[in-house]
Amino acid sequence: MRMSFSGAPEVEAPISHVWPRVVDPHFVARHGPGVESVEVLDPHHFKVICGFGVGSIKLRFGLDVELADVNPPNYFTIKVRGKAPGSAVEVTAELSLEMLDAIRTRMSWKAVSDISGTVASVGARLMEGTARKLTEQFWIKFAASISEAGPPPEAAPLIPADPVSPATPPASDPTASA
C-alpha cells in the first residue's frame, strides 16, 4: 500500500533555530507518534523503535533511519526502512527549509510510504486516514515546539553535510621513516 503526503508549515523561528531541531533525532522523536526509543549510530544513521496501530492491529516496528543529501541549513532526505512481525514499511521523505523573514521559516516536506504485510492488508481501509491524521498532528506539534523552544543550546550538534570521499588518497611522505 503506497501513500503520499506533503505539507509546508511555517515556524515562528529563524532558520538558524529550526535547522538544529529538525536534524536532532531526540527532539524529532519527542513529537513522533508511538516513538519508544532512538539510538544514534552516527550523525546520519539512527535506530528507532516505534509502536503503531490501525484498528485492532497493533505492531512494534524496528526502524533504520538515514539522513541523506544533507545540505545545512536548507535540505535533507530521510530514508526509513523497518519491519514488524508480518509487516514492513519504507518511507522516503524530503525536507527543505525556506527563510521567510528574520523570524519565520517554512518547512516544506513531502513523503512517500510503502507499507506491506498484515497491517496493510487488514487495516487498509483505515490506514490512510489514520496515517494522515497522525502526520498532520506531528507537523502541527513539531512546528509549535520549535517556535516555543527558542534558540538551540550553543553545543547543539550541527549535522554535517554528506561526507565526500577524496578523489585520490593522500600521498605518503617519502621522507618519513618507517
C-alpha positions as CSV (number, residue, x, y, z in Angstrom):
1,M,0.0,0.0,0.0
2,R,1.5,3.3,-1.1
3,M,0.7,6.6,0.5
4,S,1.9,10.1,-0.3
5,F,1.8,13.2,2.0
6,S,3.1,16.7,1.9
7,G,2.9,20.0,3.7
8,A,4.6,23.3,4.3
9,P,4.0,24.5,7.9
10,E,5.5,27.9,9.0
11,V,7.5,28.1,12.1
12,E,7.8,31.3,14.2
13,A,11.6,31.0,14.4
14,P,14.6,31.9,12.3
15,I,16.2,29.1,10.1
16,S,19.2,29.1,12.5
17,H,16.9,27.9,15.2
18,V,14.9,25.5,13.0
19,W,17.8,23.5,11.4
20,P,19.4,22.2,14.6
21,R,15.9,21.0,15.7
22,V,15.0,19.1,12.5
23,V,18.2,17.2,12.5
24,D,18.2,16.3,16.2
25,P,16.8,12.8,16.3
26,H,15.8,13.1,20.0
27,F,14.0,16.4,19.5
28,V,12.1,14.9,16.5
29,A,11.3,11.7,18.3
30,R,9.6,13.5,21.2
31,H,6.9,14.5,18.7
32,G,6.6,11.3,16.7
33,P,3.6,9.3,17.5
34,G,4.5,5.9,19.0
35,V,8.2,6.5,19.2
36,E,9.6,4.5,22.1
37,S,13.3,4.9,21.6
38,V,16.1,6.3,19.5
39,E,19.6,5.1,19.2
40,V,22.1,7.4,17.4
41,L,24.6,5.4,15.4
42,D,26.3,8.4,13.8
43,P,25.2,11.8,12.7
44,H,23.3,10.3,9.7
45,H,22.1,7.0,11.0
46,F,19.6,6.1,13.7
47,K,17.7,3.0,15.1
48,V,14.2,3.8,16.2
49,I,11.6,1.6,17.9
50,C,8.0,2.7,17.2
51,G,4.6,1.3,18.1
52,F,1.8,1.8,15.5
53,G,-1.7,0.6,15.3
54,V,-4.6,0.6,12.9
55,G,-7.9,-0.8,14.1
56,S,-7.3,-4.0,16.1
57,I,-3.8,-4.4,14.6
58,K,-1.0,-3.1,16.9
59,L,2.6,-3.6,15.9
60,R,6.1,-2.5,17.1
61,F,8.4,-1.6,14.3
62,G,12.2,-1.6,14.4
63,L,13.3,1.2,12.0
64,D,16.6,2.0,10.3
65,V,16.7,5.8,9.6
66,E,19.2,7.5,7.4
67,L,19.7,11.2,6.6
68,A,21.0,11.7,3.1
69,D,21.6,14.6,0.7
70,V,22.2,16.8,3.7
71,N,22.7,20.4,2.8
72,P,22.8,22.5,6.0
73,P,20.7,24.5,6.8
74,N,18.4,24.0,3.8
75,Y,17.6,20.5,2.9
76,F,17.9,16.8,3.6
77,T,16.3,13.5,2.5
78,I,15.3,10.9,5.1
79,K,15.1,7.2,4.3
80,V,13.4,4.8,6.7
81,R,13.1,1.0,6.5
82,G,11.5,-1.1,9.1
83,K,9.9,-4.4,10.0
84,A,7.4,-5.7,12.5
85,P,6.1,-9.2,12.7
86,G,4.4,-9.9,9.4
87,S,4.7,-6.3,8.2
88,A,7.2,-3.9,6.6
89,V,7.5,-0.2,5.9
90,E,9.7,2.0,3.7
91,V,9.5,5.8,3.7
92,T,11.4,8.4,1.7
93,A,10.9,12.0,2.7
94,E,12.4,15.3,1.7
95,L,12.5,18.4,3.9
96,S,13.6,21.8,2.8
97,L,13.7,25.0,4.9
98,E,13.0,28.4,3.5
99,M,13.7,31.6,5.4
100,L,10.6,33.8,5.0
101,D,12.0,36.6,7.0
102,A,14.2,37.1,10.0
103,I,11.9,35.3,12.4
104,R,9.9,32.9,10.2
105,T,10.8,29.7,8.4
106,R,8.8,27.4,6.1
107,M,9.4,23.7,6.4
108,S,8.3,22.2,3.1
109,W,8.1,18.4,3.2
110,K,6.9,15.5,1.1
111,A,6.9,11.8,1.9
112,V,6.1,8.6,0.2
113,S,5.4,5.5,2.3
114,D,5.1,1.9,1.2
115,I,3.5,-0.4,3.8
116,S,3.1,-4.2,3.3
117,G,2.0,-7.2,5.2
118,T,-0.6,-7.7,7.9
119,V,-1.0,-4.0,8.8
120,A,-1.6,-3.0,5.2
121,S,-4.0,-5.9,4.3
122,V,-6.1,-5.9,7.4
123,G,-6.0,-2.2,8.1
124,A,-6.1,-0.9,4.5
125,R,-9.4,0.9,4.8
126,L,-8.3,2.7,8.0
127,M,-4.6,3.1,7.2
128,E,-4.6,6.3,5.0
129,G,-7.0,8.2,7.3
130,T,-5.0,7.2,10.4
131,A,-1.7,8.0,8.8
132,R,-2.9,11.4,7.5
133,K,-4.2,12.3,10.9
134,L,-1.0,11.3,12.7
135,T,1.1,13.1,10.2
136,E,-0.8,16.3,10.4
137,Q,-0.8,16.2,14.2
138,F,3.0,15.6,14.2
139,W,3.8,18.6,12.0
140,I,1.5,20.9,14.0
141,K,3.1,19.9,17.3
142,F,6.6,19.9,15.9
143,A,6.3,23.4,14.4
144,A,4.8,24.8,17.6
145,S,7.5,23.1,19.7
146,I,10.3,24.6,17.6
147,S,8.8,28.0,18.0
148,E,8.5,27.6,21.7
149,A,12.0,26.1,22.2
150,G,13.8,29.3,21.4
151,P,17.4,29.3,20.4
152,P,19.2,25.9,20.4
153,P,21.9,25.4,23.0
154,E,25.3,26.6,21.9
155,A,26.5,23.0,22.0
156,A,23.7,21.8,19.7
157,P,25.0,19.3,17.2
158,L,25.1,20.5,13.6
159,I,24.6,17.5,11.3
160,P,27.4,17.8,8.8
161,A,26.8,17.7,5.1
162,D,27.1,14.3,3.5
163,P,30.7,13.1,3.6
164,V,32.6,13.4,0.3
165,S,35.3,10.8,-0.3
166,P,38.6,12.2,-1.6
167,A,39.2,11.5,-5.3
168,T,42.7,10.2,-4.6
169,P,44.2,9.0,-1.3
170,P,46.8,11.3,0.3
171,A,50.3,10.7,-1.0
172,S,52.7,9.1,1.5
173,D,55.6,11.2,2.7
174,P,58.8,9.6,1.1
175,T,60.9,11.3,3.8
176,A,59.1,9.7,6.7
177,S,60.9,6.9,8.4
178,A,59.0,3.6,8.8
